[in-house]
């Protein structure tokens, strides 16, 4: 019986032939992927740059896009480094916006925290004069459609009003926020540092608040140290 | 390796149309339901996912069919997966370059096209046994059928769940969106309704054929 089955099954090809075939397919695959990646890379970068630029101007109120200038910086414990627009935007974690006279109008910073389905990414505007967040755009949120997705969040005027003047004042020692940014249950907001959550999208609202708090706690003390450099666009 | 010596059957209109109606991957074969339910909360997402799947389906079928003579049976599934993954990566880059908004909306579901059983099924059961042209025509039909099904789901869900079509409002300010329709349960409700409609149409057609046969027997 087993002999019959053996005689009916096709002969086993040599390992070399299988390796050769898989190698050929992998080579075709690699070639195609590299070609497409090389072709689309500059297009993707340009699209992302434009989207970021638009978002940066959006989070700083009163910006005239025709005359305003955006300058990218890399800010860390080691210091503040001005980045070249063409090559260095990828490493940037701070975007300063200047008016036509070169005076600082506001600073845009990125924030991210784990939401319900994926990381919720935001870009927020910081005004050093009032020490508050003055605007926010959702860069990416794929949370529950109709509740916590990007369009729904941005379309909720009541929720977005949280970020018109959200206090992120530094403590006296300038090393942390005086009050941590926190998301509270819808309708229970009492402090100017609190974010009033969206009913039905609490996890997404909390993710936004948490992201802002983590980013502000880390970046604002550093900004305070380098504010004299950031104030004027040289 | 695939048997290339059998007589090839000709390409007919049925080769193309079968995938759209008679063998619709979603409404008839109930395949690829994961993306069909997950990303059809808007018409645009449905079109994007449908076209991405169509592209991967057609290209992978063409390459599998082209290489069917050299792929040993023992490594065929691994080979098909590598081929499918290649075109999924290409479509991933392409969507990223075309629209950031669509890319963010579709999220991980673009990469998950690799695991779509409609595509692997086509490669295994059709492209590996047929000539390139015939495989491409068939894959194109199946892809159109898949896109059509996603469009049916996406349109209903967006209209009822958001009161819009392709982002344009339909009912004015007073409309209260039926939010459940853009949530996962809405996907199940809508696909259930479409399946009901398809079954009813099929049954009606069968009844009609039966009646015609009876009438022919009575007169003949």
Interface residues (C-beta under 8 A of the other chain):
Chain A: X10 X12 X13 X17 X18 X21 X22 X24 X25 X26 X28 X29 X32 X33 X36 X37 X40 X43 X44 X47 X48 X51 X118 X140 X142 X144 X145 X146 X147 X150
Chain B: X1 X41 X42 X63 X67 X70 X71 X72 X73 X74 X75 X78 X79 X82 X83 X85 X86 X87 X89 X90 X93 X94 X96 X97 X100 X104 X105 X107 X108 X161 X162 X177 X179 X182 X183
